[in-house]
Amino acid sequence: MVYLDGIVNTPLSCCDELQSGVDVVGFFDVLLISDGGGDMEPMVVMAAKAAEKVGAELLKAHQNRHKIDLQVESKGLAGLVTRLDRYAEELAIATLKKSYPKHSFLGEEFGLQEGQGEDADWCWVIDPLDGTQNFVQGFPHFCISIAVQHKGVTQHGVIYDPVRDELFSATRGGGAMMNQRRIRVGDKTSLQGSGLTVGHPPKVMRNGETQSFAPQHFAALLAVTDAGAQVRRTGSAALDLAYVASGRFDGFFEVDLKPWDIAAGELIVREAGGTVVDCKGGQGSMENGQVIACNMKLLKPLMQTIIPAWGAVAKIGA
């Protein structure tokens, strides 16, 4: 079985390692929900196993980062990528393909791999390492996000934090869990005393020119702070969404996110009783990358505060 040792001790590329025979898990018995909620869906079980398998590799690399050449590269305005990002995505896909060989796969590092026949309507959306900048810096806050969609609608999602060994999961219509215990969003009704987490919009390319929306971003932070909120910036959008779902944060907002950042977390928040909308209050986050997540009662005051401050930022992806 090829694990981190294969990355540390050999010059092979991640693709070479997989082609040479990575031993990946097959399908296994459906796990029982500990609170008596019945059986977890098989696809959630497989997503969890893939996430935990990748997570073990990420944690091992994090703990041995002084021994590893991560081969950090810039993706330009899209941020950083490491050798481990690519390896982790290949490992996740190889694991899932053991049970779903004809499904489609959409990953951050390798894009879309179309499936075959009717099974191609099922698409796994994977971010193998959300929080790459944190990982590179040695900051222990990163995760794996895996969702599966059927004809564009997310049916199941998991987010796994290997540092804390926390697995957030949800099935459409089945509620949300963290380590197999039910979770719910917070109950704040105003920004006063609320805890928010945010993402900084990166520089974006518009009409051939690089634009920064830092002034609008900090205007929004000032607006919510003046309204009484406490603000944090964690560096992982997927975990931010998971933390909103579990009530650790009351709300989250960011723009210019990608489908693999959003897919699992969006479902987990909604199944935990929350809502995820774009800057117009619609359901277009997966298409336009705009995300405002919170409980239903906090949505109006949060949007009324940040949207005017955002200005042109609210048009990103629209």
QUIUR-V254327 format. One record per backbone hydrogen bond with DSSP energy under -1.0 kcal/mol. CO is the residue of the C=O (numbers start at 1). NH is the residue of the N-H. Records with the same first field share a line. If there is no record, write none. Layout:
CO->NH ; NH
This chain:
3->6
4->7 ; 8
5->9
13->17
14->18
15->19
16->20
18->21 ; 22
31->40
33->36
38->33
41->45
42->46
43->47
44->48
45->49
46->50
47->51
48->52
49->53
50->54
51->55
52->56
53->57
54->58
55->59
56->60
57->61
58->62
59->63
60->64
64->67
70->83
73->81
75->78
76->79
79->75
81->73
82->86
83->87
84->88
85->89
86->90
87->91
88->92
89->93
90->94
91->95
92->96
93->97
96->99 ; 100
100->103
102->116
104->124
105->113
106->126
107->111
111->107
113->105
117->120
118->121
119->122
121->151
122->104
123->149
124->106
125->147
126->108
127->145
130->143
131->135
132->136
133->137
134->139
139->141
143->130
144->160
145->127
146->158
147->125
148->155 ; 156
149->123
150->153
153->150
155->172
156->148
157->170
158->146
159->168
160->144
161->165 ; 166
166->161
167->179
168->159
169->177
170->157
171->174
175->171
176->183
177->169
178->181
181->178
191->194
194->230
195->250 ; 251
196->232
197->253
204->211
206->209
209->206
211->204
213->217
214->218
215->219
216->220
217->221
218->222
219->223
220->224
221->225
222->226
223->227
224->229
225->228
228->193
230->196
232->198
236->240
237->241
238->242
239->243
240->244
241->245
242->246
243->248 ; 249
244->247
251->197
252->293
253->199
254->291
258->261 ; 262
259->263
262->266
263->267
264->268
265->269
266->270
267->271
269->274
270->273
272->185
275->294
277->292
278->281
282->278
284->288
285->289
289->257
291->254
292->277
293->252
294->275
298->302
299->303
300->304
302->306
303->307
306->310
307->311
310->313
311->314
312->315
313->316
315->318
